[in-house]
Amino acid sequence: MKLDEVTKWTPFVYGEDIYDLSHLDAHKVTYTHSSPGKPDVVYDFWVTYSFHCFAKDYSVPGSTAQEHLMYSAPKDKRPFCFKRYGYSKAYLRNIISNLGSTEIKVTHAGYSSYAAHKVICDDGSELWYFVPFKVYKEKKKFRIHVTSAYPLDKEPGGGRVKFFTIAHCLKTGKKLPKPHK
């Protein structure tokens, strides 16, 4: 399917090391909403990721080092961020695949976006991982575009919203939920 965002990311090469970005390639996720006494409702979403999930606008000491870290995407270029890359590789696909579960907290993120965050790490510790995303229809297909992903020091604000409320509104042509004022 032709999508309006990058569907296949080329690896980042830094010296002798190759950083595979295939975990951020476009993919389809099927979410099933189950309610007691009602038939299941299935939503298929095509998911794409922005290069902000692994790149960051920051200065690197030395102009040569900055040039070697540059990753060019179709619309922009930024330095590769090893920290963002590591978090995206470890957690991002799982978060997006589980947006409908109670373990993933979805909130309003401003600018008509939603965000998923709070990850339980392998060692049992909590990580605030801010993952803003937009939902929309494109060519009669449901879309999620992850606009960024990065760790935070503390829990972000934003009113909670159920992912299946967002999906239902998208399916029925209703306005998407907005934060309460």
N, C-alpha and C positions, 0 to 999 in steps of 0.2 A: 504494500500500500504506500502511495506517495503521501508523505506528511509535510507539514509546513516548517519543520525543524530538522536538525541533524538527526539522522537515523543510524548512522554508523560512525563511531569516533575512531580516528587513527591513533595508534599508540604514540606516546610521548617518549622521545629518545633523549637521554641525558648522559653524555659520555658513552660508556659501554653498557649502561643500563637501559632497558626497555620497560616502560610502564604501560601495561595493557589497560585499555579503557573500554573493553567490550562489555563490562558490567553496566555501562551507561548507554549502550545501544538501545534503540527503540524496541519495545516489546509490548505484547498484549497482556493485560491482567484481567481476569474474570473475578468479579466480586459477587458473592451470593448473600442476599439479605433474607434471613429466616426470621419469621415471627410465628409464635404459637398459634395454631388454628388457621393460618393463612398459607397460601402457596408461596414457595420461594420466588424471589425476584432476582433475576440475573442481570448484571451490568458488565459489559465488556468495554474496557478502556484501553486505548492505545497510549502508551507512555513514552515521552521523550525527556531528555535532560539537557540543561544548559551547561556550558563549559564553566560556569561559576561554581559548579559542584566540585571542580578540581583545580581551578585557577583563581587567582586573587590579585587585585591591584595593590601591590605593595612594592616598596623600593628594595632592591637588592644591592648590597655594597659592590661597587665596581660595575662599570657599564658592560664589560664583557660577560660577567656573570648574569646580568639582567638579560642580555641577548640570548644566552644559552638556555635560559629558563622560559623564554617566550613560546607560548602555544597560540597558533593562529586558528581561529574558528572562522566560519564564513562571514560573520558580521563584525568581528572585533578580534583583538589579541590581548592576552594578559600573561603574566608570569605563572608558570605551573606552581602549585602549592602542594608540597608533599604531605602536609597535615590533612588538608581537605581531601586529597586523593586517598589517603589511608582510611579516613572515616567513610568516604563514599564506597570504597571497596568492601569494607567490613559491614556496613549497616544500611546503606541507602536502598538497595533493591528490596531487602526484607521489609523495611518501613513502608515503601510504596505498595508492596504486595499485600500488606496487612492493614491498609487504611481503614477497612471496615471492622476490624477487631477492636475489642475494648482495651487492648494493651497499648494501642497507638492513640495518643491524644491529638486531636485535630482542633485547631483554633483559627480564628480570623487573624490574618497577618497584615492587613492593610493593602491598599492598592488593588482591591478586588481579588486578593489572594487568600489562600488558606495555608496553614503550616502544620506539619506533623513533627513531634519532638518527644523527647524522653526515651532514652534507650537504656536497657539493662545490659551491662557489659558481661562478658564471660566470667569475670571475677565477682559478679553480683553488684558492682557499683553502678550508680546512675550517671548518665551522661545527658546533658541538654544539647541536643543536636537539632538545630533549627533548619527545617526543610520546607521553604515556601514553594507553593505550587498553584498553578491556575488550572481551572477546569472549563471546558467549552466543547461545543460541537464543531466538527470540521467534516464536510462532505458526509453528513449524516452519521458520523462516527463520534463516539465520546472520547475526549482527549484529556489527558493530564500532562501538563508541561512543568517539570520541576525547574524553577528559575534559579535556585541556588541551594547550597547546603553547607553548613559550617557549625562548629561547636560554639557553645556559649558558656559563660561562667555561672550564670544563674538562670532560673526558669523565666522564660519570656512571658509577657502579658498576652492579652487577646482572649476574647470570649470563646468558650468551647462551642463546637458545632459538630453534629454527627455527620460522618461521611455519607451515610445512606440518605440523609436529608438532602445533601448536596446532589447526590446522584439522582434521587427522585425528582428534584426540581429541574435538573437538566433534562431528564427523560420526558417530563410532562410539559416542558416549555415555560415553567414558572420562573420568576426571578430567583436568582441564587441567594441564599441567606446572607444577610449583612449583619455586622455587629450591632448590638443594642447600644443606644446612645444614652 
